Amino acid sequence: MAATGFKDYYAVLGVSRTASADDIKQSFRKLARKYHPDVNPDDKTAEAKFKEVSEAYEVLSDPDKRKKYDQYGQYWQQASRAGAGAGGAYGSPFGGPSDGGFDFSNYSSFDEFINELLGRFSTSGGGGRSYSYGTPGGAPGGPGFGYDTAPPNQSFDQEASIRLTFSEAFHGTQKRLRIGNDSVEVRIPPGAKQGTKIRLKGKGPMNPYSKQPADIYLVVQLDTHSFFKLEGDSLTAEVPIAPDEAVLGGKIDVPTPDGSVTMNLPAGIRSGQSLRLRGKGWPSPKGDRGDLLIKVVITPPATLSDTERQLYEQIRDSRTASPRQSLVNTQI
């Protein structure tokens, strides 16, 4: 999301910017069912999410609104109002196109419009003051648009989501993105994680104070993997082992990002314990590799042959100690 509070409606609905109307409708229905207040009574978080996806669908399901949203981004609502004519939000204080006012159709973006607007203010008796348009939605003389000194720390940087597969994030990848009228090749180095920000310098909207383009930060949304998980900086995985392997130990083959390796399983290992494979984990920004943590899960067989059942019964009848011996006198 942009620093101004702009919502990426595509990210809200979990669809790409090229999604069809049917894809958008299908995603909305799925999310609406998930977060509907009737399904989540007294859940304020779900209620807020339901309102958010409804807002996103209202815009993206309307071809005209979606077109303006795609063209003007965070300023799409201002563009809609400005395009209403001389009587619109930006027409009346300065006159219409016929008397030297602003005609938004002459501008390729709202940034271009607002920068010229600020320029006309500064040469119209402003006394050398600077003018800020504040948050989107403000109009001249109204909230968010006033005769203010340019705030020195105001950011015009924007954020947008970029979805990566587990493999793309692990190995690194290149993506060609469409930003406005530009096609940008983005290189994503190995080791990107959920929430990683990738800076596109100078690809954002024009800062009307510094007259320099702002930056865009791509925020990584990482897809899940069927076997591996990324927990913090650690790559983890669960591997099932048989009861006899837990008791006797031995060698087992386990998957890693580099292929299968043989791992020593110590005798008497407990379910839930983790074993470390050094250098087989997630890439770091420095180019080295972290560790892979293998969590073993003792998994009894779903079915037993007659021989296996007899052997397990012999073990049960021959067992000399109970694993619950320490719990005998436990009470509150």
N, C-alpha and C positions, 0 to 999 in steps of 0.2 A: 504494500500500500504506500501511497505517497505520504510525504511528511505532512501534507495538508489535510489528511484524513480521507483521501480518495480511496474508494473501494474497488478492487479488481473483481468485477462481477463474474468474469470467467473462472477465476480461482475459487470464488465463493461456491459456484455450481460444480466445480471440478471438471470443466470441459476446456477444450482448446479454443483459441480465437477463431479457428476455422470450423467450429462445430456447426452442424446443420440445425435447423429449427427443431427437427424431431429429436436430435440428440439433447438439445437444451431442455425441451419439454420432458423428455424421459428422465434426465438427471434431476430436474426440479421436482417431479412427482416422487422420485425415490427419496430425496432429502426432505420434502414436505411431509411425507408419511413418517419419516424417522423422527423429525423434530416437532411434529404437530402437538399443540398443547393438550389435546385430548389423550394423546399417547404418553405425554410427560407432564402430568398434573403437578402444579406447584414447583416446576423446574424452571427457574428464571433463565438459566443458561440456554436450555433448549428453546425457550420462548424467544430469546434474543436471536438465536440462530435461525428459527423459523421466520422471523421478520426479515432477517438479512437475506435469506435465500428467496423470499417472496419479492423483496426489493430488486434483487438481481434479475429475477425472472421477468418482472414487470418491464425492465429496460431491454433485456436481450430478446424477449419475445416480440417486441415491437420493432419492425424493420426500420422505421424512421429513427426511433431513439437509438437503436443499435448502431445505425450508420453514423450518427453524430458521436456516439460514445467511442466508436472505433477511430473516428477522425480526430476528435479533440481530447480524448482521454479524460483527465480530471476536470476539464473545463466544458464538458459536453452540455451541461445544463445552462451555463452562461451563453454558450454559442446558440442554443435554442432560443433563449430569451432575446439575445442581441439580434438574431435573424428575424425577429418578429416585426421589424420595421422601425420607423422613426418614433413610434409611440411605445417601443419596448423598453426594457430595463436600461439600455444604454443609449436610446435614441433621444428621449425627451430633453435631457439637460443640455444637449449640444446641437440639436436640430437634426433633420434627416439628411439623406444624401443630396437633396436638391439645394440645400443652403450651406453646404460645406461641412455637414456633420459626418457621422461614421456610417458606412454601409458594410456590415460584417461580411457580406459575400465577396468583398474585394480582398479578403485576407485568407491565407492558407491555414491559419491556426489562430486560436484565441490568444496565444502568446504574442503573435505579430500584431494583433489588434490592440492588446493592452499596452504593448510597448509604445506604439504610436500615440495611443491615448495619453500616456504619461508624458510623452514628448510635447504634445500640444499643451498640456497643463503647464509645463515648465517654461513655456515661452508666452504664456498668457497672463503675465502679471503675478506669477507665483512668488516673486521675491526671492528666488534662488532656493526655495524649499524643495525637498524631495517628496514624492507621493508614493504610497504603497496601496496595492489593491488587496492586501491581506488574504483572508481565506476565500476560496471559491464560493460564489453565491452572493458576494457583496456587490452593491451597485453604488455609483457615485452619489455621495451624500447619505448613504445608508450604512448599515453595519458591515464591517470588513473592507470598506473603501473610504479613505479619509485623507486628510492633510497631515500625514504622519511622517516623522523622521524615519528614514530607512533603518529598520532594526538590523544591527550589525551581525547577529547570529542567525537570522532567518534562513532556513534551508529550503531550496527548491528541488532538492534531490528526490527521486522517486524510487519506489520499489515495485517489482513485479515478480511473480512466481515462475519458476522453470522446473518442470518435472523431469527427473532422471530415473532410469532403471538402476538397479543395484550394480549391474555390470558397467554401465556408463560412468557411474560415480566412482567405482573402484578403479577402472582402467583409465579414466579420463576420456573426453570426447570433444567433438566440435559440433556446434549447432549454428545453423543459419537462421537468424531471426529477422522479422520485419518490424522496424521501428519507424513509424510515420511513413515517409516515402523512401527510407533508406533500408537496404538489406545489409545486415551486419553479421560477420562471421565471428562467433564467440568460441574461444578455446577454454575448456573447463579442465583443469589439471586433475590428475589422479588423486583420490582421497576426499572428494567433496562429501559432506555429510548433511543431514537434515538441518536446515537453517543456515547453511553456509551462504555467504553473500559474495557475489561476483560483481565487481565494479566495471561498468561501461562508462569510461570517462568522456564527458562532453556530449553524451547522447540524450540528455534530458532537456526539459524546457529552458528557455532563456531566462536568466535572472535579470529582472528589470533594473536592479540596482548596480550590479557589477558588469552588466552587459556581457556576461560570459555564460555559456550553456552549462546547466547543472548536469549531475551524473545520474545514471540509472543503476540501481543495484538489483541484480537477479538473485532471488532467495530460493535456494534449492528445496524442492519437495521430493523426498526420496521414496521410491516405491519399495515395497517389502519384497523379501526373498523367501522362497519356499523352505530353505534350510538355514541359511546364515541370518544372524541379527546383528545390528550395530547398536551397542549399549554404551553411550558416551564415546570414548576413544577405542573401546575394545570390540573386536569382532568375536561373536560367540556362536555356539551351535550346541544342540542336544543330540547325543548319540545313545541309542538303546543298547543295553548289554543283557545277556542271559544271566540267570541266577548263578549258574556254575562258573561263569566268567568272573562274576563279582567275588565269589568265594575263592577261586583258585588263581585268579589273575591270568595273565598271558599277553598275547599280542593281538591287536585288532586293527583293521584298516578303517581309516576315517577320511572323509572328503576335506580338502582345503581349497582355497582359491587357485592354487597351483596344481591341483590334482590330488589323487589319493596318496596318503602316506601311512606307514605302519607305526602304531603308537603302543608303547608298553603300558599294560594295565596292571597296577599293583594288586596283589591278593588282598581280599578283605575290603575293597573299596565300597563306599556307601553310595546309595542313590542320591543324586544331587551334588556330589563332589565334582569339582572341576579340575581338569588337567590342562597344562599350558604347553602350547606348541609355539616356541619362540620364532619370531620372524615370519610367521604365517598369517599375520593379521592385516589390519587396514593400513593403507599407505598414509604417511604423514606429509605435511607441507614441505618438510625438508628432504623428502624423497626416500626415507627409510620405511621400514615396515614394523607395525606393532605386533602383538602376540595374538594368537587364536586360542580362546578358552573353550575347551570341550567339556560340557557338562554331561556326565553319564547318568542314565536313567535305567535302573534295573527293571526289566520287562519280562514278567512271567510268560511262558508260552500260552497261546490261546487254546491249543489242543495238545493232548498228550497221547503218545502211543502206550500200549499196555506195558511195555518194558520201562518206559520213562516213569509211568505212574508207580510201578513197583519199586523202582529205585528211589523216587522221592519219598515213598512211604517208608522205605528202609532208613533213609536219612532222618526222617521225622522220628521214627521209633528209636533210633540210635543216638539222637542228639542229647548231649550231656548238660547243656546250659540253655537257659531261656534268654532271648534278647531283651526281655522286659523285666529281668530280675531286679534292676534298680528301681522299678516303679512299685514294688510290692507294698511299701509302707507310705506311699504318697497320698496325702490328703490335704484338705483345707482346714 
